Amino acid sequence: MKGPLLVIDAATYRGTVAIVDGARTLAETETPMRGEHQERLMPAVSAVMLDARVDSAQLGGVVCGSGPGSFTSLRIAASIAKGIVTATDIPLYAVSSLLLIVAGTRPLVGAGNYLALIDAMRGDWFAARISVDVDGSLSIAGAPELMDGASAQRIARSEDRITVGPGQNIDASPHARGVARLDGRSDVVVRVDPSGWEPSYGRLAEAQVRWEQSHGRALGA
């Protein structure tokens, strides 16, 4: 990855944007994704690029949080990311939004084992086991899981993991600046094809669930 990266994440109802260059964060911002009368993520992208004094021609790529999380917010972030890379012919990368919870905390979390959690609604949580080594490097074990709150707390206790996420033991949300802590790790910041890549939504959109319940059949069936 050559040149600064534009990072966008909107797995929750708070969107974050950052410009990172290697292990440095040049600029960052955040914006609400819900309850607003206008879309604010693209203006946040423009603002953070202006703040970092970086234009699109200088970017080495765009990194987008891949979820799981809010269906609508993830789609907005992905659309912006894919639009920018298509227009500028630069690479698109994806990174787990659950990993960005731990990587993006302020102050930085130390060595230990964590259970990163994002509210999946209906009493469920998206979860991922994440470890931080003594040298500060992060690793994520397996694919994200969908589980109820009781199961998440039971796993945290039985595996001696600290829960981290909105409203958890460490109260934090995914943040785009976390890519700086990952510093070009190609095993977790993965290049993807913008023509076919979509975020991992984790479950069906709430609107689709309600439609299928009311009609008694799967959408499109």
C-alpha positions, 0 to 999 in steps of 0.5 A: 500500500503506497500513499495515504489511505482513506478509511471509512466505517459505518457498521453502527449508527456512528460513521467514522472516517480517517486518513492514515499513512502507515502507522500515523493518523493524519486526520479523523472525524465521525458523524451520525448515520441515523436520525439525520435529514441528510446523508453526512458520510460523504461530507465527512469524507471531504472534510477529513481529506481537506483536514489532512491536506490530501486529495484523491490523486494522492491516495494509495487506496480506500479501506472500507469497514466490512461489517457486520452491522447496520445494513443501511449504514454499511451500504452507504459506506460501501457505495462511497468507497466503491465510487471513489475507487472507480473514479480514481482507479485506486485499490479497494480494501476491506477490514472487519468492523469488529477488528476496528473496535479494538484497533481504534480504541482511545486510549489503546487497549493493551495485551489481552484477549477481547470479545468485540461486540456490535448490536445486531438488534432483536437481542443478538450481537455480532461477536469476534474473538480478538487478541492483542499481543505484547508487541501490540499486534492484533489478531482475529479468530475466525469469522464473526458470529451471531449470538444472544447477549447471554451467550456473549457474556458466558463466552467472555467469562469462560474464556477470560475475555474483556468485552469491548463495544458499545455499552460493553466493559470497554465502551467503544465503537468501530473507528476508521483510525484503527487501520493505522494500528494495523499498519498495512497488514494484508492478512486483515486489510484485504484487497477486494474487487470493487465490482463484486465486493459487498459488506458482510451484513451479518443478517437480513435487513430489518425491513426485509424481515418485517416484509417476510413476516407480514407476507409469510414468504421470503422476499423474491420467492 
